[in-house]
Amino acid sequence: MGQIIIVSGSPGTGKSTISRMLAENSPYERAVHIHTDDFYGYIRKGYIKPWLSEAYEQNTVIIESFVASVKVLAFGGYEVVVDGVVGSWFLEPWLELVKYGLDVRYVILRPSLEITILRNANRDKQVESNAVTHMWNEFSDLGLYESHVINSSCQSPEETAILIRNMLNEGNLRIK
């Protein structure tokens, strides 16, 4: 069985870049990077912006669909790096995977709000700045999972990926 690493945070925090690096440099023989935004991109009718309150049902279905894909890949021996806006409020499906004996880790990238807004502005697919601020605030106090937060404001993506891999190797970042 493979390990599952959820790399989360608001838009503009570097999730995709870091996740790709983690998968490409995985110590596993096989690794995959699941970009959850792709699942939202499959919707052709009825799409609701995921940060809106009326998107809860859509988000639940999308999360369940990529969790199912992750489960199959992990049981197939892949290390699966999941890149998406997965808040602690949507961890229940992942906790179910733990019950199946899968090793699920959770890391939240949280550079400062100013850095996050700047990084979002410099991306190809920019998210509305009010949505970035809203989502950043959603990740500002995670209670039990606050110890899973990495402030990557002053780190390069390579440094952040190395830090995460070291934390994983030390047995940290497990969800409970």
Buried (B, 14 or more C-beta within 10 A) or exposed (E): EBBBBBBBBBBBBBBBBBBBBBBEEBEEEEBBBBBBBEBBEEEEEEEBEBBEEEBEEBBEEBBEEBBEBBBEBBBEEBBBBBBBBBBBEBBEBBEBBBEEEBBBBBBBBBBEBEBBBEBBEEEEEEBEBEBBBBBBEBBEEBEEBEEBBBEBBEBEBEEBBBBBBEBBEEEEBEBE
